Amino acid sequence: MLLFFTLGLLIHFVFFASIFDIYFTSPLVHGMTPQFTPLPPPARRLVLFVADGLRADALYKLDENGNSRAPFIRNIIMHEGSW
């Protein structure tokens, strides 16, 4: 009984510690050299969309009826975007 309690406590501690490792680790990469270009910028403005939980694979998948969950953004990705 004590073995199962200790093992369960250890597993819960590992899972709890992994949350902090995953969510509180900085995504910044330090030590990179800055890159410069002699070309002028291609645009005067930048539009940046930030959506929590909006992953690229969610835009490519279709729902049960064969429809996209984000048809406008999926259309831009499939037909108008440049990569």
ChimeraX attribute file (.defattr): number of C-alpha atoms within 10 A of each C-alpha:
attribute: neighborCount
match mode: 1-to-1
recipient: residues
	/A:1	6
	/A:2	7
	/A:3	8
	/A:4	9
	/A:5	10
	/A:6	11
	/A:7	12
	/A:8	12
	/A:9	12
	/A:10	12
	/A:11	12
	/A:12	12
	/A:13	11
	/A:14	11
	/A:15	12
	/A:16	11
	/A:17	11
	/A:18	12
	/A:19	11
	/A:20	10
	/A:21	11
	/A:22	9
	/A:23	9
	/A:24	9
	/A:25	9
	/A:26	8
	/A:27	7
	/A:28	6
	/A:29	6
	/A:30	6
	/A:31	6
	/A:32	6
	/A:33	6
	/A:34	5
	/A:35	5
	/A:36	6
	/A:37	6
	/A:38	5
	/A:39	6
	/A:40	7
	/A:41	8
	/A:42	7
	/A:43	6
	/A:44	6
	/A:45	7
	/A:46	7
	/A:47	5
	/A:48	6
	/A:49	7
	/A:50	7
	/A:51	7
	/A:52	6
	/A:53	7
	/A:54	10
	/A:55	9
	/A:56	10
	/A:57	8
	/A:58	14
	/A:59	18
	/A:60	17
	/A:61	14
	/A:62	14
	/A:63	10
	/A:64	7
	/A:65	6
	/A:66	8
	/A:67	10
	/A:68	17
	/A:69	14
	/A:70	13
	/A:71	13
	/A:72	10
	/A:73	14
	/A:74	18
	/A:75	14
	/A:76	11
	/A:77	15
	/A:78	11
	/A:79	8
	/A:80	10
	/A:81	10
	/A:82	7
	/A:83	4
